[in-house]
Amino acid sequence: MEVLRLLANSYKHDFSAKPTEELLKELKPESELKYASLPESDSLRKILANFIGLGDEAGYCDIAERFVDIASEYLAEVRNCTTLSNVKWGRVSLKPSH
């Protein structure tokens, strides 16, 4: 989810900019390459594809679909793990000692 947030922020602030240091740090590329702008970087596309379990040949549409799947799986997991305690109806004391 952190990679998705950083990628979204990169596009939000300047879609034609190079990947931010934060994004590259999170992706942990194997080399210190200089990357082209986000939409034009074949190296970044490959790193993103591999990071989320797709092969080198995956296109940006495949990557975007996989990110949607990852986000959906995360939300479903959160929904399934969230439990609420029973509500006790009645008067409540706001005194710190209670």
TAJO-V651250 format. One record per pair of residues at least 4 apart in sequence whose C-alpha atoms are under 6 Angstrom apart, sorted by the first residue. I is the first residue (numbers start at 1). J is the second residue. D is the distance in Angstrom with one decimal. If there is no record, write none. Layout:
# TAJO-V651250
I&J&D + I&J&D
This chain:
# TAJO-V651250
3&7&6.0 + 6&23&5.6 + 8&12&6.0 + 11&15&4.0 + 16&37&5.3 + 17&37&4.9 + 18&36&5.8 + 18&37&4.1 + 18&38&5.5 + 19&38&6.0 + 21&25&5.9 + 24&28&5.9 + 36&40&6.0 + 36&41&4.7 + 37&41&5.8 + 46&56&4.9 + 47&51&5.9 + 49&54&4.8 + 49&55&6.0 + 50&54&5.1 + 50&55&5.7 + 58&62&5.9
